Amino acid sequence: MALKPLHDRVLVKPSQPEEVTRGGIIIPDTAKEKPQQGIIAAAGQGRINEDGKLTPLQVKEGDKILYGKYSGTEITVDGEEFLIMRESDIFAIIS
């Protein structure tokens, strides 16, 4: 299924939570934190401002991003889990 976000929304594929700490401790599923990083899978065209002009998004498909812990809405598409959120919920692009 092809999914295209509207306006200033983006579709994000969250990164997998870490299973082992740097010290070698295995983290059980119940103790794993929600990831705050992901990759943009699809992006809308941009936001329409009060003048009716289109302001393009600053992010694009393939960008690795940092977003808020409870940002976005979880959805499942073809068995894969994604988040759909507004561009304003994104804190940074990771290079």
C-alpha positions in Angstrom: 0.0 0.0 0.0 1.3 3.4 -0.9 0.8 6.0 1.8 1.3 9.8 1.2 1.0 12.1 4.2 -0.9 15.4 3.6 0.3 18.9 4.2 3.1 19.2 6.9 2.9 15.6 8.1 5.6 13.0 7.8 5.6 9.2 8.0 8.5 7.9 10.2 9.9 4.4 10.5 11.1 4.3 14.2 14.5 2.8 14.9 14.6 -0.4 16.9 15.3 0.0 20.7 18.6 -1.1 22.0 18.6 -4.7 23.3 22.0 -4.6 25.0 23.6 -1.7 26.9 27.2 -0.6 26.3 28.2 -2.5 29.4 26.7 -5.7 28.0 23.5 -5.9 30.0 20.6 -7.3 28.1 17.5 -5.2 28.3 14.2 -7.1 28.6 11.3 -6.1 26.3 9.3 -4.7 29.3 12.1 -2.3 30.2 12.9 -0.9 26.7 12.2 2.7 26.1 10.4 4.0 23.0 12.9 5.1 20.4 13.2 8.8 19.7 15.0 8.4 16.4 13.7 7.3 13.1 13.9 7.6 9.3 11.4 9.6 7.2 9.6 7.1 4.9 7.3 9.7 3.3 6.6 13.4 3.5 3.8 15.7 2.6 4.2 18.7 0.3 4.4 21.3 3.0 2.3 23.7 5.0 -0.1 26.3 3.5 0.3 29.6 5.4 -2.3 32.3 5.9 -1.5 33.9 2.5 -2.3 30.6 0.7 1.3 30.0 -0.2 2.9 26.6 0.2 5.9 26.5 2.6 7.9 23.4 1.8 9.1 21.0 4.5 12.7 21.1 5.8 12.9 17.3 6.0 12.8 14.9 3.1 12.5 11.1 2.6 15.5 9.2 4.0 16.5 11.9 6.6 17.3 10.4 10.0 15.5 12.5 12.7 15.1 13.0 16.4 11.6 13.5 17.7 9.7 13.8 20.9 9.1 10.7 23.1 5.3 10.8 22.8 5.1 12.4 19.3 3.0 11.2 16.5 0.3 8.5 16.1 1.3 4.9 15.7 -0.1 3.2 12.6 0.5 -0.2 10.9 0.9 -0.4 7.2 1.4 -3.8 5.5 2.5 -5.3 8.8 5.2 -2.6 9.5 4.8 -0.1 12.3 5.2 3.7 11.5 4.5 7.0 13.2 2.7 9.8 11.5 3.4 13.3 12.9 3.6 16.9 12.0 7.0 18.4 11.0 6.8 20.6 14.1 7.1 17.5 16.3 10.6 16.9 14.9 13.5 18.3 16.9 16.5 17.7 14.7 17.9 16.1 11.6 20.8 13.7 12.5 23.7 13.8 10.1 
